[in-house]
């Protein structure tokens, strides 16, 4: 289930119990495949399909792409991203 859906579900559960959802900080831990350029990131995938890795939540890309992905997570409610 995508983070946004899980996040909304958690908000609903918290609201039912009288908690304020904005008081809970959400974290996201995932693996990272980082490359200085797209070709290096592709090599580091070592033939593993990008779509399958992303479906598991793995972040893949260049510094700019990873920054954009982190910003999207922030907009979805993630307070902290922990990369492995």
C-alpha positions in Angstrom: 0.0 0.0 0.0 1.5 3.4 -1.0 2.7 5.7 1.8 -0.1 8.3 1.2 -2.8 5.7 1.7 -1.1 4.3 4.9 -0.6 7.9 6.1 -4.3 8.7 5.6 -5.4 5.5 7.3 -3.2 6.3 10.3 -4.7 9.8 10.5 -8.2 8.4 10.5 -7.3 5.9 13.3 -5.7 8.7 15.3 -8.7 11.0 14.8 -11.1 8.3 16.0 -9.0 8.0 19.2 -8.9 11.7 19.8 -5.2 12.2 18.8 -4.0 15.0 16.6 -2.3 13.5 13.5 0.1 16.4 13.1 1.6 15.6 16.4 3.0 12.3 15.1 6.2 12.5 13.0 6.3 10.0 10.2 9.6 8.3 9.1 10.5 6.4 6.0 13.4 4.0 5.9 14.5 2.6 2.6 17.5 1.5 0.6 19.2 3.8 -1.8 20.9 3.3 -5.2 22.8 6.5 -5.8 24.8 7.5 -8.9 26.6 10.7 -9.8 24.8 10.5 -13.2 22.0 8.3 -14.6 24.5 5.8 -16.1 26.2 5.2 -12.8 22.8 4.7 -11.1 21.9 2.2 -13.8 25.2 0.3 -13.3 24.6 0.1 -9.6 21.2 -1.4 -10.2 23.2 -4.4 -11.6 20.5 -5.5 -14.0 17.6 -5.3 -11.4 14.5 -3.8 -13.0 14.0 -0.2 -11.8 10.3 -0.5 -11.6 10.5 -3.5 -9.3 13.0 -1.7 -7.0 10.8 1.4 -6.9 7.7 -0.7 -6.2 9.6 -1.8 -3.0 10.2 1.8 -2.1 13.9 1.9 -3.0 15.1 5.3 -4.0 17.1 5.5 -7.1 18.9 8.3 -8.9 21.2 11.2 -9.1 21.5 13.9 -6.4 18.9 16.0 -8.1 16.5 13.1 -8.6 16.9 12.0 -5.0 16.3 15.5 -3.7 13.0 15.6 -5.7 12.0 12.3 -4.3 12.7 13.4 -0.8 10.6 16.6 -1.3 7.7 14.5 -2.6 7.9 12.3 0.6 7.9 15.5 2.6 4.7 16.7 0.9 3.2 13.3 1.6 3.8 13.8 5.3 7.2 12.2 5.9 9.2 14.0 8.6 12.5 12.0 8.4 14.0 9.8 5.6 16.5 7.2 6.7 18.6 5.7 3.9 20.4 2.4 4.1 
